[in-house]
Amino acid sequence: MATLFNIIFEGEVAPGNDPASVKEAMMDLLNLDANGIEHIFAGRPISLKKGVNASTAEKYRKAIETAGALCEVEPMADED
């Protein structure tokens, strides 16, 4: 069985990026309103996407980094 991944976001802006611009880009990327974007930038770990394959996880990571934010791609825990 192929490993699946979760995309975890903790509201981190990549160094050298303007937080307001990053929020705007993330709103467009994730199709969120102002309340939704404030929720994901609250500093708590949020799973933006769950159970995606490696290539999809990489696409999300690249898109989030292009927007000026940082995220983690974590393998899902095995459920035995």
N, C-alpha and C positions, 0 to 999 in steps of 0.2 A: 504494500500500500504506500502511495506517495505521501510524503510529509506535507502537511498543510500549515499555513502560517496565519498569524494575526498581525494586523497593523496597529501599533500602539502609539498614541500621541499624548504628550504631556504638556503641550502648550509652549514648547521651546522654539524660539526664533534663532535661526542660524546667525553666527557672528557677522556683523557688517550689514545686516538688513534692518530696515525700518519696520518696527512692529505693526504700525498702522497699515503699511503697504502689504505686509505678509498676511495680516488678517483679511484684507480686501481680496488678495489672491486666493486665500483658502476659502473664503466665502464663495467665490466663483467656482473653484475646483470641487468643493463638496456640496454645492447648491444649498447653502445655509443662509438664514437671515441673521440679523444682528444679534438676537438672543442666542441663537445656536452657536455662533462663532465665539461669543463670550463664554459659553458653557465649555467648549472644547479648549479654550485658552485659560481655563481656571487653574491650571497647574496640577490637576489630578490626572492619573493615567486613564485614557479613554481608548477603547477599542474602536477604531474607525472602520475596520473591516475584519471579519472573522472567517477562518477556514478557507483561505485562498491558496492556490498553488504557487509555486516558487516564481514563475514568470509574472503572474498577476501581482504578487507581493512586490516584486522588483519595480514594476510599472508604477504602482502606488508610491513606493519610496522615492523614485525619481521625480514624480510629479510634485510630491510634497516638498522635496528639496528645491526644485525649480521655483516653487512658490516662496521659498526663503525660510522654510520651517524644517525642523528635525523630527524624525520619528524612529521607532524601533520596529524591526521585523522579527517576530518571535515565533519559533515553532510551537504549534499547539501541543498541549500535553496529551499523551496517550491515555485513552480511556479504556482500561481493562475491565 
